Amino acid sequence: MKLQRLSIDNFKNIAEARLEFSPKANCLLGNNGMGKSNLLDAIYYMSFCKSFNGVQDAMLIKRDEDFCIVNATYDRRETTEDLSLGIARGKRKTFKRKGKEYQRLSQHIGLFPLVMVAPNDIDIIRGNSDERRRLIDMIISQSDHRYLDQLIRYNHSLEQRNKLLRDGCVDHSLYMAIEITMGMAAEYINHCRKEWVDRLSEIFNRYYNAIAGDGEQVELSYRSSLNEPGATMESLLDSARRHDEIVRHTTVGIHRDDIDMTIAGMPVKRTGSQGQCKTFTIALRLAQYELLSETTNLKPLLLLDDIFDKLDATRVEHIMGIVMSDTFGQIFITDTNRTHLDRIIERTSGDYRIWEVDNGIFTPLNTSQQ
């Protein structure tokens, strides 16, 4: 899959941009805060129907403007496809594929697979369990729509149960009706997460060693109360209900699952250096890419936002060699350092594009077209 062109009006600090992309390497050069990451966020939005940073849609509109528009043209499975986004202040956003608006935006997830590597990926390691669940949910949802549907159903039921707890409800039958739905959804979600973390771990180890070199033992493992012998969602909720009534929220379930991440048997969030943590998150994202490529039979877009900071020269060189290999398709990479981008370009055997970015304005620099 390739993003051929992008048209932007009033998205964040980008007043207007009309860009045509290389099928392989697209490089964005500029100081921090100039709009490089905002362009990547616009591309990200077209795959996930939301901003990478999770900001509200109204905040994506350029200051002092009333609307923003993003149009994208893709080459997907040898067919040209158009996506369009429109956001206006005080109105419902519109998101269309081939000129038709979706009935549910969840139907779009996974059709245009994408992986983004960004500085705040460190939250996957150092943040709370929400960040790690979000990672695995994003990976699975892009290739398994049943998983996404079950996740939405579980979260909706969780909200209902928490409302009963906040309201002080003691009606056992009401809890049971909700918990049955939660249990059915949780069973499928738990099964998928266990399977995917096992698959991800194997690929992740390969990428970590390719970047850092052999000698650092890393591991991923999925931790869930449902993994205990004989545990079911219904039994966990039933046994915790009295406690939950006191604290007024649901304290057990798959919404509290976690992924344990270790180096040499120790939690990476406690013992990992800055370089190790950065390598850990990049290897995770590259493993995510390979899994998505296998399961969707498409090469996702790969967005690399300022990834070389805090890495030694050897690891930078290894990453460059990996992302420019045939395993990966179209990439978009930002940096403040022209040297890094020039070394990426040196590895391209064909087409590449490079822009200088200044206050939301994209100026083409040297371009090679095969």
Buried (B, 14 or more C-beta within 10 A) or exposed (E): BBBBEBBBBBBBBBBEBEBEBBBBBBBBBBEEEBBBBBBBBBBBBBBBBBBBEEEEBEEBBBEEEEBBBBBBBBBBEEEEBBBBBBBBEEEEBEBBBEEEEEEEEBEBBBBBBBBBBBBEBBBBBEBEEEBBBBBBBBBBBBBBBEBBBBBBBBBEBBEBBBEBBEEEEEEEEEBEEBBBBBBBBBBBBBEBBBEBBEBBBEBBBEBBBBBBEEEBEBBBBBEBBBEEEEBEBBBBBBEBBEEBBEEEEBBBBBBBBBBEBBBEEEEBBEEBEEBBBBBBBBBBBBBBBBBBBEBBEBBBBBBBBBBBEBBEEEBBEBBBEBBBEEEBBBBBBBBBEBEBBEBBBEBBEEBBBBBBBEEBBBEEEEEBEE
